[in-house]
Amino acid sequence: MKVATVREFRDKATAFFKDEEPILVTRHGKAAGLYLPIEHPENFPVELRKELIVSFGEAIRHSLVPKGITEEKLIAGFDAFKKNRRRR
């Protein structure tokens, strides 16, 4: 696993995205994020993938609740987007 600062990750993102190795992104020496390439998801244990999906879902939920956005509103928004996109 590579380690990169936020600045390094920002400046070299294109090169990092071409790599198949996970990257731990740090800010002030502490973990700030994790980049996991998805070209070969079978390289990651199922338990890790499940935990990441749950973590992402919780993070999304925590960002939507204060804005008053429910799951139903979100799905309705996606449905409306898909309908409008097909008309083009």
Beta strands, then each sheet from edge to edge (+ up, - down):
strand 1: 2-5
strand 2: 23-27
strand 3: 30-35
sheet 1: 1+ 2+ 3-
end
